[in-house]
């Protein structure tokens, strides 16, 4: 089964348990479909791309991709100073097989980084299309610059169709007026937070110049000749404001990203509002632990003393957040651990959205499954209403937290974590620590060797909880931290290159229908477990006998003590 939005709905998400049965997902393209006719065949010359040669003097560059291969970070390098408008390119999802194949759309689904993405056909096709559109739609570069800078922040360049002939692609602007309505002024934020932002310097949006787009919410920018990270969101801006408030109020710690440096203010199209669209933080040029670990392992430079140091720094940062700032950190993954100039851990990303189920604790996943199905309007109403009721029992103001507008909630918007007690939150963090320790000591980018959502430049040959390099004493600690773990979708279905296959039948013939059936069986079992777990938890809580440490994991302080002890043992034997 090829990777696509349809694969997410019918296989990867728990919605798979309901959507196919309800007919909620349209079969707009399918590898199960009959063989293409001559009109769609790749043997037909009209169905082949005439060229993928990038222009000698390109006007645009593509820095990355997200949105399951439908959203591309396009930067107009024809401009001398590019403001961070985040005018990304969006392409339609549903395409005939011959277009998906020739443009590498299956590979773009899981390829995010600029280096590998630049080699894909779709990236070159986008650059060529934007080149032709820019030259035909504007008299000169000055006219294009006026157009580009006059649009709402986060507006889109939408390819209404995707033809192999770039001259046939219709490009239109999708102005993001809805985002402007959600954006808040500095005065509005001050009225909510008091003097929290008082010490931050306010910088005009057009004095910020893009160097590169690193992520869907992060750009490397230059302000008055200095490099900074610019953080902004082009949707669900409530998470941005929550992160800004959190970073300005947490107690400083050497392994937690420092307080923001600038607030970036931009005029909006209507009402004369000067909105805060983002903020800046320090740029850490060594990148994230996700990319560093496999490089060090491959070159035999992954030192045990560094592995212990990084692990201890993470746990101390988590303890600091819990004890000194009374908050939780649901985003513990390698992408969010960047390296300082001295190669110490710096924890970033405080939106508090959480991680996907491959990293998250089972008790968090149980609630998140309920939330995902409750929020999907294609699910049969009797099912979604049932799950919405479960969510309201867990978090009474659940409905308010789902709204787009920022409302200054104390604990953020992650209802799956808000539903947990502080002790349960800590033990869910311990679970993520266990996965993280495994990645650090095995020297890999993630707990799965072929994650569906994202491929890595250096894919691992291992998958959690297999061990190769981790010291035996640490293996016992990791197993204690991850008590309660359940078989995930990867135990049934795996990604091989750009296809989803049955794990136990790799190398054999099987069709997409069998993959879907296996996914449905997995998610039906998981949802049954999740409902029963939450029902039992609620019953025991009402009786006052619920054990917040249901899976008997160690606390953070115990993990730290054990880690220091193991570190000491290995240090003494190496002398």
C-alpha positions as CSV (number, residue, x, y, z in Angstrom):
1,X,0.0,0.0,0.0
2,X,1.5,3.3,-1.1
3,X,1.9,6.1,1.5
4,X,-0.7,8.9,1.2
5,X,-3.4,10.7,3.1
6,X,-5.6,7.8,2.5
7,X,-3.1,5.4,4.1
8,X,-3.1,7.6,7.2
9,X,-6.8,7.5,7.5
10,X,-7.3,3.8,6.8
11,X,-4.1,2.4,8.4
12,X,-2.0,4.7,10.5
13,X,-4.6,6.5,12.6
14,X,-7.0,4.8,15.0
15,X,-9.7,6.2,12.6
16,X,-9.0,3.1,10.6
17,X,-11.3,1.2,12.9
18,X,-14.3,3.2,11.6
19,X,-13.7,5.0,8.4
20,X,-13.6,2.2,5.9
21,X,-16.7,0.5,7.4
22,X,-18.6,3.8,7.2
23,X,-17.5,4.6,3.7
24,X,-16.1,7.8,5.0
25,X,-12.9,7.6,2.9
26,X,-13.2,8.1,-0.9
27,X,-11.3,5.7,-3.1
28,X,-9.9,8.5,-5.3
29,X,-6.8,6.5,-6.2
30,X,-5.7,3.1,-5.5
31,X,-2.9,0.6,-6.1
32,X,-5.7,-2.0,-6.1
33,X,-7.3,-0.3,-9.1
34,X,-7.3,-2.0,-12.6
35,X,-4.3,-1.5,-14.8
36,X,-4.2,2.0,-16.3
37,X,-5.6,2.6,-19.8
38,X,-3.4,4.1,-22.6
39,X,-4.6,7.6,-21.6
40,X,-2.9,7.1,-18.2
41,X,-0.1,4.8,-19.1
42,X,3.6,5.9,-18.6
43,X,4.2,4.5,-22.1
44,X,2.1,7.3,-23.5
45,X,4.4,10.2,-24.3
46,X,1.9,12.8,-23.0
47,X,2.2,11.2,-19.5
48,X,5.9,11.8,-19.2
49,X,7.6,14.9,-17.8
50,X,9.5,16.7,-20.5
51,X,12.1,18.0,-18.1
52,X,13.1,18.2,-14.5
53,X,16.1,20.5,-15.0
54,X,16.2,23.3,-12.5
55,X,16.6,26.7,-14.1
56,X,20.2,28.1,-14.2
57,X,19.1,31.1,-12.2
58,X,16.2,29.8,-10.1
59,X,13.8,32.3,-8.5
60,X,12.7,29.9,-5.8
61,X,14.1,27.2,-3.5
62,X,12.4,24.5,-1.6
63,X,13.7,24.0,2.0
64,X,11.6,21.2,3.2
65,X,8.2,19.5,3.3
66,X,5.5,18.5,5.7
67,X,1.8,17.8,5.6
68,X,2.3,14.2,4.3
69,X,4.0,15.4,1.2
70,X,1.5,18.1,0.3
71,X,3.1,21.2,1.9
72,X,6.5,22.6,0.8
73,X,8.6,25.4,2.3
74,X,9.2,27.6,-0.8
75,X,11.6,30.5,-0.4
76,X,11.8,33.3,-3.2
77,X,15.5,33.6,-3.4
78,X,15.0,36.2,-6.2
79,X,14.4,38.7,-3.4
80,X,17.5,40.3,-1.8
81,X,15.9,40.1,1.7
82,X,13.2,37.6,2.2
83,X,10.8,38.2,5.2
84,X,9.5,35.1,6.9
85,X,6.1,35.2,5.2
86,X,5.8,31.4,5.2
87,X,4.1,31.4,1.9
88,X,4.3,27.7,1.5
89,X,3.3,25.7,-1.6
90,X,0.3,23.3,-1.2
91,X,-0.3,20.6,-3.8
92,X,-3.5,18.5,-4.1
93,X,-3.3,15.1,-2.4
94,X,-5.4,13.0,-4.8
95,X,-3.4,12.3,-7.9
96,X,-3.5,9.6,-10.6
97,X,-0.9,6.9,-10.2
98,X,1.3,8.0,-13.1
99,X,1.7,11.5,-11.7
100,X,2.4,10.2,-8.1
101,X,5.0,7.9,-9.5
102,X,6.8,10.3,-11.8
103,X,6.9,13.1,-9.2
104,X,8.0,10.8,-6.3
105,X,5.0,11.8,-4.2
106,X,5.2,8.5,-2.2
107,X,8.8,9.4,-1.2
108,X,7.9,13.0,-0.4
109,X,5.3,11.7,2.2
110,X,8.1,10.7,4.6
111,X,11.1,12.8,3.3
112,X,11.4,16.1,5.2
113,X,14.9,17.4,5.1
114,X,16.1,19.7,2.3
115,X,19.1,17.6,1.3
116,X,17.2,14.5,0.3
117,X,14.1,16.4,-0.7
118,X,16.0,18.4,-3.3
119,X,16.7,15.2,-5.2
120,X,13.0,14.3,-5.6
121,X,11.1,15.1,-8.8
122,X,8.3,16.9,-7.0
123,X,10.8,19.5,-5.6
124,X,12.2,20.3,-9.0
125,X,8.7,20.4,-10.5
126,X,7.6,23.0,-7.9
127,X,10.7,25.2,-8.5
128,X,10.1,25.0,-12.3
129,X,6.4,25.8,-11.8
130,X,7.0,28.7,-9.6
131,X,9.6,30.0,-12.0
132,X,7.2,30.0,-14.9
133,X,4.4,31.5,-12.7
134,X,6.5,34.3,-11.3
135,X,7.7,35.3,-14.8
136,X,4.2,35.2,-16.3
137,X,2.3,36.8,-13.5
138,X,4.5,39.8,-12.7
139,X,6.1,42.5,-14.7
140,X,9.4,42.3,-12.8
141,X,10.9,41.3,-9.5
142,X,9.9,44.6,-7.9
143,X,6.2,43.9,-8.7
144,X,6.6,40.4,-7.3
145,X,8.2,41.7,-4.1
146,X,5.3,44.2,-3.6
147,X,2.9,41.3,-4.0
148,X,4.8,39.0,-1.7
149,X,5.2,41.4,1.2
150,X,1.6,42.7,1.0
151,X,-0.1,39.4,1.8
152,X,-1.2,38.1,5.2
153,X,1.3,36.1,7.1
154,X,1.0,32.3,6.4
155,X,-0.8,32.7,3.1
156,X,-0.5,29.8,0.7
157,X,0.5,29.3,-2.9
158,X,-2.0,26.6,-4.0
159,X,-1.5,24.4,-7.0
160,X,-5.1,23.8,-8.0
161,X,-4.1,21.0,-10.2
162,X,-0.9,18.9,-10.6
163,X,0.0,18.4,-14.3
164,X,3.2,17.0,-15.7
165,X,3.3,20.1,-17.9
166,X,4.1,23.0,-15.7
167,X,2.3,25.4,-18.1
168,X,-1.0,23.6,-17.3
169,X,-0.7,24.1,-13.5
170,X,-3.0,26.8,-12.1
171,X,-1.3,28.6,-9.2
172,X,-3.5,30.8,-7.0
173,X,-3.0,32.7,-3.7
174,X,-4.8,31.5,-0.6
175,X,-4.7,34.5,1.8
176,X,-4.7,33.4,5.4
177,X,-7.1,35.9,6.8
178,X,-8.3,33.4,9.4
179,X,-4.8,33.4,11.0
180,X,-4.8,37.2,11.1
181,X,-8.1,37.0,13.1
182,X,-6.5,34.7,15.7
183,X,-3.3,36.7,16.0
184,X,-3.0,39.0,19.1
185,X,-1.4,42.3,19.6
186,X,1.2,43.0,22.2
187,X,-1.3,45.0,24.2
188,X,-3.7,42.0,24.2
189,X,-1.0,39.7,25.4
190,X,0.0,42.1,28.1
191,X,-3.6,42.3,29.3
192,X,-3.5,38.5,29.7
193,X,0.0,38.1,31.1
194,X,0.8,41.4,32.9
195,X,4.5,42.2,32.7
196,X,5.7,38.8,31.4
197,X,6.9,40.2,28.0
198,X,8.2,43.5,29.4
199,X,11.9,42.8,28.8
200,X,11.6,41.5,25.3
201,X,12.7,43.6,22.3
202,X,10.0,44.2,19.6
203,X,11.3,43.9,16.1
204,X,9.5,44.8,12.9
205,X,8.6,41.8,10.7
206,X,10.3,43.1,7.6
207,X,13.5,43.6,9.5
208,X,13.7,39.8,9.8
209,X,15.3,38.0,6.8
210,X,15.1,34.3,6.1
211,X,18.3,32.3,5.8
212,X,16.5,28.9,5.5
213,X,13.3,27.2,6.7
214,X,14.2,24.4,9.0
215,X,10.8,23.1,10.1
216,X,7.1,23.9,9.6
217,X,7.3,26.3,12.6
218,X,11.0,27.2,12.6
219,X,13.2,29.4,10.4
220,X,16.8,30.4,10.6
221,X,16.8,34.2,10.2
222,X,19.1,37.1,10.3
223,X,18.4,40.3,12.3
224,X,20.9,43.1,12.1
225,X,23.6,40.7,10.9
226,X,23.0,38.1,13.7
227,X,21.5,34.6,13.3
228,X,18.5,33.6,15.3
229,X,15.8,31.0,15.3
230,X,12.4,32.5,14.5
231,X,9.4,30.5,15.8
232,X,6.0,31.0,14.4
233,X,2.9,29.0,13.5
234,X,0.7,29.4,10.4
235,X,-2.2,27.5,12.0
236,X,-3.4,26.9,15.5
237,X,-1.5,30.0,16.8
238,X,-2.8,29.3,20.3
239,X,0.1,26.8,20.7
240,X,2.6,29.6,19.8
241,X,1.3,32.0,22.5
242,X,1.2,29.2,25.1
243,X,4.8,28.4,24.3
244,X,5.8,32.0,24.5
245,X,4.2,32.4,27.9
246,X,5.8,29.2,29.1
247,X,9.3,30.2,28.0
248,X,8.9,33.5,29.7
249,X,7.8,32.1,33.0
250,X,9.7,28.9,33.6
251,X,12.7,29.1,35.9
252,X,16.0,29.2,33.9
253,X,18.0,25.9,33.6
254,X,21.2,25.2,31.6
255,X,19.5,22.4,29.7
256,X,16.3,24.3,28.8
257,X,16.0,26.8,26.0
258,X,16.5,30.3,27.3
259,X,13.9,33.1,27.4
260,X,13.0,34.4,24.0
261,X,15.0,37.4,22.7
262,X,12.7,39.2,20.3
263,X,9.0,39.5,19.7
264,X,8.2,39.8,16.0
265,X,5.4,42.2,15.1
266,X,3.6,42.5,11.8
267,X,0.8,44.8,10.6
268,X,-2.4,42.9,9.7
269,X,-4.5,43.6,6.6
270,X,-7.7,44.6,8.5
271,X,-8.2,47.0,11.4
272,X,-4.6,48.2,11.6
273,X,-3.7,45.5,14.2
274,X,0.0,45.1,14.9
275,X,0.1,41.4,15.7
276,X,2.8,39.3,17.4
277,X,3.4,36.6,14.8
278,X,6.4,34.9,16.5
279,X,9.5,35.2,18.6
280,X,13.2,34.5,18.3
281,X,15.6,32.3,20.3
282,X,19.3,31.5,20.2
283,X,20.5,29.5,17.2
284,X,22.3,26.3,18.1
285,X,24.3,25.4,15.0
286,X,25.1,21.8,15.9
287,X,21.5,20.7,15.3
288,X,19.5,18.0,17.1
289,X,20.4,14.8,18.8
290,X,18.3,13.0,16.2
291,X,20.8,13.7,13.5
292,X,23.9,13.7,15.6
293,X,23.5,10.3,17.2
294,X,23.7,8.1,14.0
295,X,26.5,10.2,12.6
296,X,28.6,9.6,15.7
297,X,27.7,5.9,15.8
298,X,28.6,5.4,12.1
299,X,32.0,7.1,12.6
300,X,32.6,5.2,15.9
301,X,32.7,8.5,17.8
302,X,29.7,7.9,20.1
303,X,31.3,8.0,23.5
304,X,29.7,6.5,26.5
305,X,30.6,9.4,28.7
306,X,28.6,11.7,26.4
307,X,25.6,9.3,26.3
308,X,25.5,9.3,30.1
309,X,25.9,13.1,30.2
310,X,23.1,13.8,27.8
311,X,20.7,11.3,29.5
312,X,21.4,12.9,32.9
313,X,20.9,16.4,31.6
314,X,17.5,15.5,30.1
315,X,16.3,14.0,33.4
316,X,17.5,16.9,35.4
317,X,15.7,19.3,33.0
318,X,12.5,17.3,33.4
319,X,12.8,17.4,37.2
320,X,13.4,21.1,37.1
321,X,10.3,21.7,35.0
322,X,8.2,19.6,37.4
323,X,9.5,20.9,40.7
324,X,10.4,24.5,40.0
325,X,7.8,25.4,37.3
326,X,5.0,22.9,38.1
327,X,4.5,22.0,34.4
328,X,4.8,18.9,32.2
329,X,6.8,18.2,29.1
330,X,5.0,15.9,26.7
331,X,7.3,16.5,23.7
332,X,10.3,14.4,24.6
333,X,11.9,13.2,21.4
334,X,15.3,13.5,19.8
335,X,14.2,16.4,17.4
336,X,13.5,18.5,20.5
337,X,17.0,18.1,22.0
338,X,19.5,20.4,20.3
339,X,23.2,20.7,21.1
340,X,24.8,23.8,22.6
341,X,28.2,25.0,21.4
342,X,29.7,22.8,24.2
343,X,27.6,19.8,23.1
344,X,25.3,19.9,26.0
345,X,21.6,19.2,25.7
346,X,19.2,22.1,25.2
347,X,15.5,21.1,25.4
348,X,13.3,23.0,23.0
349,X,9.6,23.1,21.8
350,X,7.3,24.0,24.6
351,X,4.0,24.1,22.6
352,X,3.1,21.0,24.7
353,X,1.3,19.3,21.8
354,X,2.8,15.9,22.6
355,X,4.5,13.1,20.6
356,X,3.0,10.4,18.4
357,X,2.2,7.0,20.0
358,X,5.6,5.4,19.1
359,X,7.1,7.6,21.8
360,X,4.2,8.2,24.1
361,X,3.1,6.2,27.2
362,X,0.1,3.9,26.8
363,X,-2.0,5.8,29.2
364,X,-1.5,9.0,27.2
365,X,-2.3,7.1,24.0
366,X,-5.5,5.7,25.4
367,X,-6.8,9.2,25.9
368,X,-5.4,10.5,22.6
369,X,-7.1,7.7,20.6
370,X,-10.4,8.9,22.1
371,X,-9.7,12.5,21.2
372,X,-8.7,11.7,17.6
373,X,-11.9,9.8,17.0
374,X,-14.1,12.3,18.8
375,X,-12.7,15.1,16.6
376,X,-13.2,13.4,13.3
377,X,-16.5,14.5,11.7
378,X,-16.4,11.6,9.2
379,X,-16.8,9.0,12.0
380,X,-20.4,7.7,12.5
381,X,-22.1,10.1,14.9
382,X,-23.0,7.5,17.5
383,X,-19.3,6.7,17.8
384,X,-18.0,10.2,17.9
385,X,-20.6,11.3,20.4
386,X,-19.7,8.4,22.7
387,X,-16.0,9.4,22.5
388,X,-16.8,13.1,23.0
389,X,-18.6,12.1,26.2
390,X,-15.6,10.1,27.4
391,X,-13.4,13.2,26.8
392,X,-15.7,15.5,28.7
393,X,-15.6,13.1,31.6
394,X,-11.8,13.3,31.6
395,X,-11.5,17.0,31.0
396,X,-14.7,19.0,31.7
397,X,-13.7,22.0,29.6
398,X,-12.5,19.7,26.8
399,X,-14.7,21.5,24.2
400,X,-13.3,25.0,25.0
401,X,-9.7,23.7,24.6
402,X,-10.5,22.5,21.1
403,X,-11.3,26.0,19.9
404,X,-8.8,27.9,17.7
405,X,-8.7,31.1,19.7
406,X,-6.1,31.6,22.4
407,X,-7.7,31.7,25.9
408,X,-4.7,31.7,28.2
409,X,-5.2,28.3,29.8
410,X,-2.9,27.5,32.7
411,X,-2.0,24.0,31.6
412,X,-2.0,24.5,27.8
413,X,-4.1,22.6,25.3
414,X,-3.0,19.0,25.5
415,X,-6.1,17.4,26.9
416,X,-4.5,13.9,26.9
417,X,-2.0,15.2,29.4
418,X,-4.3,17.6,31.3
419,X,-6.5,14.5,32.0
420,X,-3.7,13.0,34.0
421,X,-2.7,13.8,37.6
422,X,0.7,15.4,38.2
423,X,2.1,12.0,39.3
424,X,0.7,10.3,36.2
425,X,2.2,13.0,34.1
426,X,5.6,12.4,35.6
427,X,5.4,8.7,35.0
428,X,4.4,9.3,31.4
429,X,7.5,11.4,31.1
430,X,9.5,8.4,32.6
431,X,8.1,6.2,29.8
432,X,9.4,8.7,27.2
433,X,12.8,8.8,29.0
434,X,13.0,5.0,28.6
435,X,12.5,5.3,24.9
436,X,15.0,8.2,24.8
437,X,17.7,6.3,26.7
438,X,17.3,3.4,24.2
439,X,17.9,5.8,21.3
440,X,20.9,7.5,22.9
441,X,22.7,4.3,23.9
442,X,21.9,2.5,20.6
443,X,22.9,5.7,18.6
444,X,19.7,5.8,16.5
445,X,17.3,8.5,15.4
446,X,14.1,7.0,16.7
447,X,12.6,3.9,18.3
448,X,11.3,2.6,14.9
449,X,13.7,1.6,12.1
450,X,11.2,2.7,9.4
451,X,8.7,5.1,10.9
452,X,5.7,5.8,8.7
453,X,5.7,9.6,9.3
454,X,9.3,10.3,8.6
455,X,12.4,8.7,7.2
456,X,15.8,9.6,8.4
457,X,19.1,10.2,6.5
458,X,20.5,7.2,8.5
459,X,17.9,4.6,9.1
460,X,18.5,2.1,11.9
461,X,18.7,-1.6,11.6
462,X,17.2,-1.9,15.1
463,X,13.8,-1.4,16.6
464,X,12.8,-0.9,20.2
465,X,13.2,-3.0,22.4
466,X,15.9,-4.8,20.5
467,X,19.4,-4.2,21.9
468,X,22.8,-4.1,20.4
469,X,25.1,-1.5,22.1
470,X,23.2,-0.6,25.3
471,X,25.0,-1.8,28.6
472,X,23.1,-4.6,30.3
473,X,22.4,-2.6,33.5
474,X,20.8,0.1,31.4
475,X,18.6,-2.4,29.6
476,X,17.0,-3.3,32.9
477,X,16.4,0.4,33.7
478,X,14.9,1.1,30.3
479,X,12.6,-1.9,30.7
480,X,11.5,-0.6,34.1
481,X,10.8,2.9,32.6
482,X,8.7,1.5,29.8
483,X,6.5,-0.9,31.8
484,X,3.1,-1.2,30.3
485,X,4.2,-0.8,26.7
486,X,1.9,-2.3,24.2
487,X,2.4,-3.6,20.6
488,X,2.2,-0.7,18.3
489,X,1.1,-0.6,14.7
490,X,4.7,-1.3,13.7
491,X,4.4,-4.8,15.1
492,X,1.9,-5.5,12.4
493,X,2.6,-3.1,9.5
494,X,6.0,-1.6,8.5
495,X,7.2,0.9,5.9
496,X,9.6,-0.4,3.3
497,X,10.8,2.6,1.3
498,X,7.5,4.3,0.4
499,X,5.1,1.4,0.9
500,X,3.2,-0.1,3.8
501,X,3.6,-3.9,4.1
502,X,2.6,-6.6,6.5
503,X,5.5,-7.2,8.8
504,X,5.2,-11.0,8.8
505,X,4.9,-11.2,5.0
506,X,7.7,-8.9,3.8
507,X,8.9,-10.3,0.5
508,X,5.6,-12.1,-0.2
509,X,2.8,-10.9,-2.4
510,X,0.0,-9.1,-0.6
511,X,-2.4,-6.3,-1.5
512,X,-3.5,-3.1,0.1
513,X,-6.7,-4.7,1.3
514,X,-4.8,-7.1,3.5
515,X,-2.8,-4.2,4.9
516,X,-6.0,-2.3,5.7
517,X,-7.6,-5.5,7.3
518,X,-4.5,-5.9,9.6
519,X,-4.6,-2.2,10.6
520,X,-8.3,-2.4,11.4
521,X,-7.8,-5.5,13.6
522,X,-4.9,-3.7,15.4
523,X,-6.9,-0.6,16.0
524,X,-10.1,-2.4,17.1
525,X,-8.0,-4.2,19.7
526,X,-6.3,-1.0,20.9
527,X,-9.5,1.0,21.2
528,X,-11.1,-1.8,23.1
529,X,-8.1,-1.8,25.5
530,X,-8.2,2.0,25.8
531,X,-11.9,2.2,26.6
532,X,-11.5,-0.6,29.2
533,X,-8.4,1.0,30.7
534,X,-10.1,4.4,31.1
535,X,-13.3,2.9,32.4
536,X,-11.4,1.0,35.1
537,X,-9.3,4.1,35.9
538,X,-12.4,6.2,36.3
539,X,-14.1,3.6,38.5
540,X,-11.1,3.2,40.8
541,X,-10.6,7.0,41.0
542,X,-14.2,7.4,42.1
543,X,-13.6,4.8,44.8
544,X,-10.4,6.7,45.9
545,X,-8.2,3.6,45.3
546,X,-6.6,4.4,41.9
547,X,-2.9,3.9,41.9
548,X,-1.4,6.8,39.9
549,X,1.6,4.6,39.2
550,X,-0.5,1.9,37.5
551,X,2.5,0.3,35.8
552,X,4.9,0.6,38.7
553,X,7.5,2.6,36.9
554,X,10.3,4.4,38.8
555,X,10.0,8.2,39.4
556,X,12.3,10.6,37.7
557,X,14.5,10.9,40.8
558,X,14.8,7.1,40.9
559,X,15.8,7.0,37.2
560,X,18.4,9.7,37.8
561,X,19.8,7.9,40.8
562,X,20.0,4.6,38.9
563,X,21.6,6.3,35.9
564,X,24.3,8.0,38.1
565,X,25.0,4.7,39.8
566,X,25.4,2.8,36.4
567,X,27.5,5.7,35.2
568,X,29.8,5.3,38.2
569,X,30.1,1.6,37.7
570,X,31.2,2.0,34.1
571,X,33.6,4.8,34.9
572,X,35.4,2.8,37.6
573,X,35.8,-0.3,35.3
574,X,37.2,1.9,32.5
575,X,40.0,3.3,34.6
